[in-house]
Amino acid sequence: MCGIAGLFYPATPKPVDPARVRAMADAMAHRGPDGAGVWTAPGVGLAHRRLAVIDPAGSPQPMASAEARFTIVFNGEIYNYRALRDELIARGHVFATDGDTEVLLQGYAAWGPALLDRLVGMFAFAIHDAATQTLFLARDRLGVKPLHYVELADGALAFASELKGLMAHPLLRRVPDVRAVEDYLAYGYVPDDACLLAGVRKLAAGHFLLVERGKPVPAPRRWWQVSFAERASGSAAALEEEGLALLREAVQSRMVADVPLGAFLSGGVDSSTVVALMAEASRQAVVTCTIGFDAAGHDERAFAAEVARRFATDHHERVVSPENIATLPILVAAFDEPFADASALATYQAAALAREHVTVALSGDGADEAFAGYRRHRFHDAEERVRAWVPGGWRAAVFGGLGAVWPKADWAPRPLRAKTTLLALAGDGDEAYARAVGVTSPALRGQLFSDEARRALAGHRAEDRYVAAMRAAPAREALDRAQYADLTVWLPGDILTKTDRTSMAVGLEAREPLLDHRLVEFAARLPAAMRLRGRRGKWLMKRAMRRHLPDTILHRTKMGFVTPVSAWFRAALAEEGAALGRSRLLAETGWFDLDRLSRLAEAHRSGREDHGRTLWQFVMLERSLARMFG
C-alpha cells in the first residue's frame, strides 16, 4: 500500500522539477512510511511513497523496465501476481524482483490496457511509456484505491492518490464548488465524480485514462462494470458451494504478505465470515481487533468476543466515547474533503488498534452491497411490490395525502414514524431509494441553503446521480438497480473512502476480500430471492457460512457500525452544535442560512427532532473548509 503522485505535460515535454513531484508525494507520507522515490524525464515526473508489504527488501518505486521504456508508480496489491508472473516468464520475460509491481510493469509491456482484465486486486497506478509518449492511469474495478487528477494552468496533468497531494502543487486553484457541497449534504460524502475543489476529478472505479502527447486529455474509459442482467442457474445447494469456494479463495488470496497480518472484527456476519475463513486457512492464531461504544444499542463487543473465542484468535478491544472527538483534526486531515460518515471515528480507532499489532488487516466491507444486506434493500423491495400492486394515481392520492398530514415524529417509536415511507410510496421507486440513502433531505437542504447558493447550484440536485445510476443499470429488477447504484456510487464514495483514509492515516494496509470482483460478479448473477428472502438479506452467503458460524451471529439483528452522534449532540457535543450558527467560516461562504441552522441545533438538543447526522455534517464541513481555505 502506497501513495503515488505525478505530472505529465500532454502538449510539450516541459521540464519537471523533481522537488515538485517529491513534495506532492511527501504530502502523503503517511501512506508510505517505509520509503520514497522520484523519477523525472522530459515532460513527466513520477513520485512514490512506500508501505512495504510484499517483497519489502526489493521492488523500489518508481520502477523502470529493463530497457527503460516503461516506468510505473503503483498503489495497492495484486493478489494473483504469482500466476501472472509465471505466465509472463513462459512468454520469455525475465524478472529482477519478487514483488507485484514488476508484474504490472511487464504485464503492461506484454498486453497494454488489456492487462487490467487479468488482474485480481486493488490498485491505482500510473505507467509512462517513453516510446509512445503516453501516460496510462488506471483504477481497480470497485474503487478500493483512490486516484485524483487535475489539469493545471501550465498545461500539466497532475495526479495523486489523495487530494492533499494535488494541493501541494502551487498552481492548483483552490476554488470551492458549491455543487459538491450539495452532494455532500445529501450523502455525507463527496461522490467519486465530484470534488470540493472545482476542476479536480477522481478517476472513477473500473476506468482508465490514456493520455497521449500532442493530444487533449481525453475522457476516461470504462474497462469493467458489474452486471445484474444475467441469472445463475443451478440449485441453491450448488450455488451455495460455489459461493463458499469463492469466499475461501477471496480470503486466502488476501492473506499473502511478508509482514504481520490480522483482521477487523465487529461481530457481524461479514467480518466474522472473514475471520472464520482466515482461521481455517491459518496455522497460527488470527489477530483480531474490535471497537466498541460506551452507548447502549451500539456496542457489538460481546458478539465479537464470541467469534474470537470460537476461533481462538489473538483478540484486542478498544472503546470509542465522546472524548474521541479529539481525533477530529486527524480525520479532517486524512479525508481532505468533508466526510460525515461518523463511523469513521470508530474505523480510525480500529485501524490504530490494528496497527499496534499488524501491518495488514482484512475487513468485511462490501458484502452488504453485493449480497443485499442493508435494511434499505428490504424496505425498497417491499415498497416496489406495493408500487406494482397499486396504480400510480391511487398511490399519489392515498399515500401522498397521508404522508402530507402525517407528523414528522423523530421522537416516536419507529412504527409511528411513517411519514417518509408514505411519501416514498406515493412517488417513483428510484427517486425514493435515492432519498433513502441520503442524510439531509432535499427539503431540509433547501431550507439551509441561502438564495445565493441556490442560484449557484442552477438546478443541480444530488439525488439525480443515484437515480441516473439506477436507470442505467444492467439489471432485471428493482433490487438489482438499487444494488448497482450502491456498488457504483455509495461503495467507492463512502465505505471504501472511509476504510482507505483511516487505515492509511496510521500506515495500515486494509484489504477487502468480500469485494473480490469474482465474488461480486457471482452475487450479481444470483436470483434476487437468493440475495434477499423475506426479511433476511445476504441469504445465500449466510447459508454458505452456517457450517462455520453460529446462529447467534448469522441471524442476529443487524446493528451496523454506527457512531452515536445524535446522543452526543444532546450531551458532550451540544455546544459544538450550537456554535455552528455562529460560525465565521460558514458565514463567509455565503452558502447557508445560519439562523435556520441554529434553530435546527436547538430542536435536536431539546429532543423534539433528530438532526444529529446533519449537525455532524456541518461540523465536518466547517473543519474541512478551515483546512482548505481558512
Backbone hydrogen bonds, N-H to C=O, Kabsch-Sander energy under -0.5 kcal/mol:
donor,donor_aa,acceptor,acceptor_aa,energy
3,G,49,R,-2.1
5,A,47,A,-1.9
6,G,159,F,-2.1
7,L,45,G,-2.3
8,F,157,L,-1.7
9,Y,43,G,-2.5
14,K,12,T,-2.4
20,R,17,D,-1.1
21,V,17,D,-1.3
22,R,18,P,-2.2
23,A,19,A,-2.1
24,M,20,R,-1.6
25,A,21,V,-2.0
26,D,22,R,-2.8
27,A,23,A,-1.4
28,M,25,A,-2.0
29,A,26,D,-1.6
31,R,28,M,-2.1
32,G,28,M,-0.5
32,G,29,A,-1.1
34,D,50,R,-2.6
35,G,32,G,-0.7
35,G,50,R,-0.7
37,G,48,H,-1.9
39,W,46,L,-2.7
41,A,44,V,-2.5
43,G,14,K,-1.7
44,V,41,A,-2.5
45,G,7,L,-2.4
46,L,39,W,-3.1
47,A,5,A,-2.9
48,H,37,G,-2.3
49,R,3,G,-2.5
50,R,32,G,-0.6
50,R,35,G,-2.9
51,L,1,M,-1.4
52,A,50,R,-0.6
53,V,51,L,-0.5
58,G,55,D,-1.1
63,M,72,I,-2.1
65,S,70,F,-2.7
68,A,65,S,-2.0
71,T,128,H,-1.7
72,I,63,M,-2.7
73,V,126,A,-2.0
75,N,124,A,-2.4
77,E,122,M,-2.2
79,Y,77,E,-0.6
79,Y,120,V,-2.3
80,N,120,V,-0.9
81,Y,78,I,-1.1
84,L,80,N,-2.0
85,R,81,Y,-2.6
86,D,82,R,-2.3
87,E,83,A,-2.0
88,L,84,L,-2.4
89,I,85,R,-2.7
90,A,86,D,-2.1
91,R,87,E,-0.8
92,G,89,I,-1.7
93,H,88,L,-2.4
103,V,99,G,-0.5
104,L,100,D,-1.8
105,L,101,T,-2.1
106,Q,102,E,-2.8
107,G,103,V,-2.4
108,Y,104,L,-2.4
109,A,105,L,-1.6
110,A,106,Q,-1.7
111,W,107,G,-2.9
112,G,108,Y,-2.2
114,A,111,W,-1.2
115,L,112,G,-2.3
116,L,113,P,-1.8
117,D,114,A,-0.7
118,R,115,L,-1.8
119,L,115,L,-0.6
119,L,116,L,-1.3
121,G,119,L,-0.5
122,M,77,E,-1.9
124,A,75,N,-1.9
125,F,138,A,-1.8
126,A,73,V,-2.5
127,I,136,F,-2.3
128,H,71,T,-2.8
129,D,134,T,-2.4
130,A,69,R,-2.9
130,A,128,H,-0.6
133,Q,129,D,-1.3
134,T,129,D,-1.4
135,L,211,V,-2.4
136,F,127,I,-2.7
137,L,135,L,-0.6
137,L,209,L,-2.9
138,A,125,F,-2.1
139,R,207,H,-1.8
140,D,123,F,-2.4
143,G,140,D,-0.5
148,H,160,A,-3.1
149,Y,201,R,-3.0
150,V,158,A,-2.3
152,L,150,V,-0.6
152,L,156,A,-3.1
155,G,152,L,-1.9
157,L,8,F,-3.4
158,A,150,V,-2.9
158,A,156,A,-0.7
159,F,6,G,-2.2
160,A,148,H,-2.2
161,S,4,I,-2.1
165,G,162,E,-1.3
166,L,162,E,-0.8
166,L,163,L,-0.6
167,M,163,L,-2.4
168,A,164,K,-0.8
169,H,166,L,-2.0
172,L,169,H,-1.6
174,R,172,L,-0.5
175,V,173,R,-1.3
177,D,196,L,-2.1
178,V,176,P,-0.6
180,A,177,D,-1.1
181,V,177,D,-0.9
182,E,178,V,-2.0
183,D,179,R,-2.2
184,Y,180,A,-2.5
185,L,181,V,-2.7
186,A,182,E,-1.7
187,Y,183,D,-2.6
188,G,184,Y,-3.2
194,A,191,P,-1.8
198,A,175,V,-3.2
198,A,196,L,-0.6
200,V,197,L,-1.7
201,R,149,Y,-3.0
202,K,192,D,-0.6
203,L,147,L,-2.5
206,G,140,D,-2.7
207,H,204,A,-1.3
208,F,221,R,-2.5
209,L,137,L,-2.9
211,V,135,L,-2.9
211,V,209,L,-0.6
213,R,133,Q,-2.3
214,G,10,P,-3.9
215,K,212,E,-1.8
221,R,208,F,-3.1
223,W,206,G,-3.3
224,W,206,G,-1.4
228,F,474,P,-3.0
232,A,525,R,-2.8
239,L,235,S,-2.5
240,E,236,A,-2.2
241,E,237,A,-1.9
242,E,238,A,-2.1
243,G,239,L,-2.8
244,L,240,E,-2.4
245,A,241,E,-2.1
246,L,242,E,-2.0
247,L,243,G,-2.4
248,R,244,L,-2.6
249,E,245,A,-2.3
250,A,246,L,-2.5
251,V,247,L,-2.3
252,Q,248,R,-2.9
253,S,249,E,-2.4
254,R,250,A,-0.8
254,R,251,V,-0.7
255,M,252,Q,-1.5
256,V,253,S,-0.7
257,A,255,M,-0.6
258,D,53,V,-2.4
262,G,360,V,-2.5
263,A,287,V,-2.2
264,F,362,L,-2.6
265,L,289,C,-2.7
272,S,268,G,-1.7
273,T,269,V,-2.2
274,V,270,D,-2.0
275,V,271,S,-2.3
276,A,272,S,-2.6
277,L,273,T,-2.2
278,M,274,V,-2.1
279,A,275,V,-2.8
280,E,276,A,-1.9
281,A,277,L,-1.3
282,S,278,M,-1.4
287,V,261,L,-0.6
288,T,286,V,-0.5
288,T,314,D,-1.9
289,C,263,A,-1.8
290,T,316,H,-2.5
292,G,318,R,-2.7
294,D,320,V,-1.3
298,H,295,A,-1.5
299,D,295,A,-0.6
300,E,298,H,-0.6
303,F,300,E,-0.6
304,A,300,E,-2.1
305,A,301,R,-2.7
306,E,302,A,-1.7
307,V,303,F,-1.9
308,A,304,A,-2.7
309,R,305,A,-2.5
310,R,306,E,-2.1
311,F,307,V,-1.9
312,A,309,R,-1.0
313,T,308,A,-2.2
314,D,286,V,-2.5
315,H,313,T,-1.2
316,H,288,T,-1.8
318,R,290,T,-1.5
320,V,292,G,-3.4
324,N,321,S,-2.5
325,I,322,P,-1.9
326,A,323,E,-1.7
327,T,324,N,-2.2
328,L,325,I,-2.0
330,I,327,T,-0.7
331,L,327,T,-2.0
332,V,328,L,-3.1
333,A,329,P,-2.0
334,A,330,I,-2.0
335,F,331,L,-2.3
336,D,332,V,-1.8
337,E,335,F,-2.8
340,A,188,G,-3.6
342,A,340,A,-1.2
344,A,341,D,-2.5
345,L,342,A,-1.6
346,A,342,A,-0.5
347,T,343,S,-2.8
348,Y,344,A,-2.6
349,Q,345,L,-1.7
350,A,346,A,-2.6
351,A,347,T,-2.4
352,A,348,Y,-2.7
353,L,349,Q,-2.4
354,A,350,A,-2.5
355,R,351,A,-2.6
356,E,352,A,-0.8
356,E,353,L,-0.8
357,H,354,A,-2.1
358,V,354,A,-2.9
359,T,260,P,-2.3
360,V,260,P,-1.6
361,A,509,E,-2.9
362,L,262,G,-2.3
363,S,511,R,-3.0
367,A,364,G,-1.0
370,A,366,G,-2.3
371,F,367,A,-3.1
372,A,368,D,-0.7
373,G,368,D,-2.2
374,Y,368,D,-0.6
377,H,374,Y,-0.9
378,R,374,Y,-1.1
379,F,375,R,-2.4
380,H,376,R,-2.6
381,D,377,H,-2.4
382,A,378,R,-2.2
383,E,379,F,-2.9
384,E,380,H,-2.5
385,R,381,D,-1.4
386,V,382,A,-1.7
387,R,383,E,-2.6
388,A,384,E,-1.9
389,W,385,R,-1.3
390,V,386,V,-2.5
395,R,391,P,-2.6
396,A,392,G,-2.7
397,A,393,G,-2.0
398,V,394,W,-3.3
399,F,395,R,-1.2
400,G,395,R,-1.6
401,G,397,A,-1.0
402,L,398,V,-2.4
403,G,399,F,-2.9
404,A,400,G,-1.9
405,V,401,G,-1.2
406,W,402,L,-1.7
409,A,407,P,-1.4
410,D,408,K,-1.0
412,A,409,A,-1.3
416,L,413,P,-1.7
417,R,414,R,-2.0
418,A,416,L,-1.1
422,L,418,A,-2.6
423,L,419,K,-2.3
424,A,420,T,-2.1
425,L,421,T,-2.5
426,A,422,L,-1.2
427,G,423,L,-0.6
427,G,424,A,-1.1
432,A,428,D,-2.2
433,Y,429,G,-2.3
434,A,430,D,-2.3
435,R,431,E,-1.7
436,A,432,A,-1.9
437,V,433,Y,-1.6
438,G,435,R,-1.2
439,V,186,A,-3.3
440,T,185,L,-1.5
441,S,439,V,-0.6
445,R,441,S,-2.7
446,G,442,P,-2.3
447,Q,443,A,-1.4
448,L,444,L,-2.0
449,F,445,R,-2.4
450,S,591,W,-2.9
454,R,450,S,-2.2
455,R,451,D,-2.1
456,A,452,E,-2.0
457,L,453,A,-2.2
458,A,454,R,-1.1
459,G,454,R,-0.5
460,H,457,L,-2.3
464,D,461,R,-1.3
465,R,462,A,-1.6
466,Y,462,A,-0.6
467,V,463,E,-2.3
468,A,464,D,-2.5
469,A,465,R,-2.0
470,M,466,Y,-2.4
471,R,467,V,-2.3
472,A,468,A,-1.6
473,A,469,A,-0.5
473,A,470,M,-0.7
475,A,473,A,-1.5
481,R,477,E,-2.0
482,A,478,A,-2.2
483,Q,479,L,-2.4
484,Y,480,D,-2.7
485,A,481,R,-2.2
486,D,482,A,-2.1
487,L,483,Q,-2.6
488,T,484,Y,-1.8
489,V,485,A,-2.5
490,W,485,A,-1.0
491,L,486,D,-3.4
493,G,489,V,-1.6
494,D,490,W,-2.9
495,I,490,W,-0.9
496,L,491,L,-2.9
498,K,494,D,-2.7
499,T,495,I,-2.1
500,D,496,L,-2.5
501,R,497,T,-2.6
502,T,498,K,-2.1
503,S,499,T,-2.0
504,M,500,D,-2.6
505,A,501,R,-1.6
506,V,502,T,-0.5
506,V,503,S,-1.1
507,G,504,M,-1.3
508,L,503,S,-2.7
509,E,359,T,-2.8
510,A,508,L,-0.6
511,R,361,A,-2.2
515,L,512,E,-1.8
516,D,513,P,-1.7
519,L,516,D,-0.8
520,V,516,D,-2.2
521,E,517,H,-2.5
522,F,518,R,-1.7
523,A,519,L,-2.5
524,A,520,V,-2.2
525,R,521,E,-1.1
525,R,522,F,-0.6
526,L,522,F,-0.8
526,L,523,A,-0.8
530,M,527,P,-2.4
531,R,527,P,-0.6
531,R,528,A,-1.4
532,L,528,A,-3.1
533,R,536,R,-2.6
536,R,533,R,-2.2
537,G,535,R,-0.7
538,K,371,F,-1.6
538,K,372,A,-0.6
538,K,531,R,-0.7
539,W,531,R,-2.1
540,L,530,M,-2.2
542,K,538,K,-2.5
543,R,539,W,-2.0
544,A,540,L,-2.6
545,M,541,M,-1.3
546,R,543,R,-1.1
548,H,545,M,-1.7
549,L,545,M,-2.6
553,I,550,P,-1.5
554,L,550,P,-2.5
555,H,551,D,-2.7
562,V,560,G,-1.8
565,V,563,T,-2.4
568,W,564,P,-1.7
569,F,565,V,-2.4
570,R,567,A,-1.3
571,A,568,W,-1.5
573,L,568,W,-3.5
574,A,571,A,-1.7
577,G,573,L,-2.1
578,A,574,A,-2.1
579,A,575,E,-2.2
580,L,576,E,-0.5
580,L,577,G,-1.0
581,G,578,A,-0.9
582,R,579,A,-1.6
583,S,580,L,-1.6
587,A,583,S,-1.8
588,E,584,R,-2.3
589,T,585,L,-1.1
590,G,586,L,-0.7
590,G,587,A,-0.8
591,W,586,L,-0.5
593,D,448,L,-2.8
594,L,592,F,-1.0
597,L,593,D,-1.7
598,S,594,L,-2.2
599,R,595,D,-2.1
600,L,596,R,-2.1
601,A,597,L,-2.1
602,E,598,S,-2.0
603,A,599,R,-2.5
604,H,600,L,-1.9
605,R,601,A,-2.5
606,S,602,E,-2.2
607,G,603,A,-0.6
607,G,604,H,-1.2
608,R,603,A,-1.0
609,E,603,A,-1.6
611,H,609,E,-0.6
615,L,611,H,-2.6
616,W,612,G,-2.2
617,Q,613,R,-1.9
618,F,614,T,-1.9
619,V,615,L,-2.2
620,M,616,W,-2.4
621,L,617,Q,-2.5
622,E,618,F,-2.6
623,R,619,V,-1.9
624,S,620,M,-2.2
625,L,621,L,-2.7
626,A,622,E,-2.1
627,R,623,R,-1.7
628,M,624,S,-2.4
629,F,625,L,-3.2
630,G,625,L,-1.2
630,G,626,A,-0.5
